[in-house]
């Protein structure tokens, strides 16, 4: 069993800038996971944007706090706390925090089924 807390030293030392707008940390990675790429979380300050990008893995963004304007492909929708957004592998996506506070996103990434 592997148990990781968001504040564990192993997690904190993975801190990186995610797509120019968010601070992100890896909680669990493919170092341990078998069919998934990672579980991470990202903190997106008010007014910041996770710039449009494409990932080769399928992702789910779970908005744990805050909200914003999410774009996946050509679709754009307002998202709020506890919304889960499915992002297909290879689909361009971005998230703008247009709220007054911090937006916290849990990100789960997995390899597409063959």
ABEGO torsion letter per residue (X at the ends): XBBBBAABAAAAAABBBBGGABBBBBABBAAABAABABBBBBBBBBGBBBBBBBBABBBBBBBABEEEBBBBEABBBBBBBGBBBBBBBGBBBBBBBABABBBBBBBBBBBBBX
